[in-house]
Amino acid sequence: MRPSRFTEGQIIEVLKEQEAGGATRRLHLRYYVDKSRHMESEQVILALAALAQNTRLDVFRLLVSAEPEGLPAGEVARRLDVPHNTMSSHLSILSRAGLVRSERISRSIVYRADLDALRSTIAFLLKDCCGGRAEICAPLLVELTPCCPTKVTTDA
């Protein structure tokens, strides 16, 4: 990806000038700011920051093990022996980081791990793993192999 000749601020100024009808420099499509990687890294930083605390890490691991049903917030607090108000705070942080989803069922709020967010976080960290040298990545990939084998169905 080719770096932009314009800073983000310059592009914003040009766009403002265009909206106001003033004299502008012509922007070419090849000069753009690619922020997709930045937003992806921001999300990963939020996820890792949320998991960088013992109780939240335990909560997330518990919710991953409870997939796909999830667990009510009170049950999570009971299993980890954490006061309900403290657990609520931890679940909020995990939720804001995009790692857990919640759903109200009757009077309970059931929390589930967002496995797609976990997958995206791991994929981001391993995207350029080992410079394409499979022999270096092989032990890591073995560790990431799911503990639950996928069911293979045969149509006969």
matplotlib code that plots the C-alpha trace (Angstrom):
import matplotlib.pyplot as plt

x = [0.0, 1.4, 1.6, -0.5, 1.1, -1.5, -2.0, -5.4, -5.8, -4.9, -7.5, -10.2, -9.3, -9.6, -13.0, -14.2, -13.1, -14.9, -18.1, -17.8, -17.2, -13.8, -10.7, -9.4, -6.5, -7.5, -7.4, -6.5, -7.8, -4.3, -3.8, -5.8, -5.4, -6.0, -7.4, -8.9, -5.8, -5.8, -9.4, -8.7, -5.7, -7.7, -10.3, -7.6, -6.0, -9.4, -9.9, -6.4, -6.8, -10.1, -8.5, -5.4, -7.1, -7.4, -11.2, -12.1, -9.9, -11.5, -15.0, -14.2, -12.7, -15.8, -18.1, -16.1, -16.5, -20.3, -20.8, -23.3, -25.8, -24.0, -24.5, -26.7, -24.7, -25.6, -24.3, -21.0, -20.6, -21.5, -19.1, -16.2, -17.1, -17.3, -19.8, -22.6, -21.9, -18.2, -19.1, -21.4, -18.5, -16.3, -19.0, -19.5, -15.8, -15.8, -18.9, -17.5, -14.4, -16.6, -15.7, -19.1, -22.7, -25.7, -29.3, -32.2, -34.2, -37.1, -35.5, -32.0, -29.3, -27.4, -23.9, -22.1, -18.5, -18.3, -16.2, -16.0, -14.3, -11.9, -11.2, -10.6, -8.2, -6.2, -6.1, -4.9, -2.1, -1.0, -1.7, 2.0, 3.2, 6.7, 7.1, 5.3, 7.6, 5.2, 7.7, 8.0, 4.2, 3.4, 3.7, 1.6, -1.1, -1.2, -1.9, -4.7, -6.4, -9.8, -10.3, -13.6, -13.2, -15.7, -18.4, -18.0, -21.3, -21.3, -24.1, -24.6]
y = [0.0, 3.3, 6.0, 9.1, 12.4, 14.2, 14.1, 13.2, 16.9, 18.1, 15.8, 17.0, 20.6, 20.0, 18.3, 21.2, 23.6, 21.5, 21.6, 25.4, 25.8, 27.4, 26.9, 23.5, 21.2, 18.2, 15.0, 11.8, 8.5, 7.1, 9.6, 8.4, 7.5, 3.9, 3.8, 0.3, -1.2, 1.6, 0.8, -2.9, -2.3, 0.0, -2.8, -5.3, -3.0, -2.6, -6.4, -7.0, -4.3, -5.7, -9.2, -7.8, -8.2, -11.5, -11.5, -10.4, -13.0, -15.6, -14.3, -14.5, -18.0, -19.1, -17.7, -19.3, -22.7, -22.0, -21.5, -21.5, -21.2, -18.5, -17.8, -15.4, -12.6, -13.8, -17.3, -15.9, -14.0, -17.0, -19.3, -16.9, -15.8, -12.1, -9.6, -8.9, -5.1, -5.9, -8.5, -6.0, -3.7, -6.4, -7.6, -4.0, -3.6, -6.9, -5.8, -2.4, -4.2, -6.3, -9.6, -10.5, -10.0, -9.9, -10.8, -10.2, -13.4, -12.8, -11.2, -12.4, -11.0, -13.9, -13.2, -15.0, -14.8, -13.3, -16.0, -13.9, -11.1, -13.6, -15.1, -11.6, -10.7, -13.8, -13.5, -9.8, -10.9, -13.8, -12.2, -11.8, -14.6, -15.9, -14.2, -17.0, -19.7, -22.5, -24.6, -21.8, -21.4, -25.1, -25.5, -22.4, -23.6, -27.0, -25.2, -23.2, -26.3, -26.5, -29.0, -30.1, -31.9, -30.7, -33.2, -34.5, -35.6, -37.9, -38.0, -41.6]
z = [0.0, -1.0, 1.7, 1.2, 0.1, 2.1, 5.8, 7.1, 8.2, 4.7, 3.1, 5.6, 4.8, 1.0, 1.5, 3.6, 0.9, -1.7, 0.3, 0.7, -3.0, -2.6, -4.7, -4.1, -5.1, -7.0, -5.1, -7.0, -5.9, -5.4, -2.6, 0.3, 3.9, 4.7, 8.3, 8.1, 9.7, 12.3, 13.3, 13.4, 15.7, 17.9, 18.4, 19.2, 21.7, 23.4, 23.5, 24.9, 27.5, 28.6, 29.0, 30.8, 34.2, 36.1, 36.8, 33.3, 31.8, 34.0, 33.0, 29.3, 29.5, 31.5, 28.8, 26.0, 27.8, 28.2, 24.4, 22.8, 25.6, 27.6, 31.3, 33.2, 34.9, 38.4, 37.6, 36.3, 39.5, 41.6, 39.8, 40.1, 43.6, 42.7, 44.0, 41.6, 41.2, 40.6, 38.0, 36.3, 35.8, 34.4, 32.0, 30.8, 30.1, 28.1, 26.3, 25.3, 24.0, 21.8, 23.5, 24.9, 23.9, 26.2, 25.7, 28.1, 28.7, 31.0, 34.1, 33.4, 31.2, 29.6, 28.4, 25.6, 24.4, 20.9, 19.3, 16.0, 18.0, 19.5, 16.1, 14.7, 17.5, 17.1, 13.3, 13.7, 16.0, 13.7, 10.3, 9.4, 11.5, 10.9, 7.5, 5.7, 7.0, 7.9, 9.9, 12.4, 12.8, 12.9, 16.7, 17.3, 14.9, 16.7, 20.0, 18.3, 17.0, 18.7, 21.5, 20.0, 16.7, 14.0, 13.1, 9.6, 8.0, 5.1, 2.6, 1.4]

ax = plt.figure().add_subplot(projection="3d")
ax.plot(x, y, z, "-o")
ax.set_aspect("equal")
plt.show()
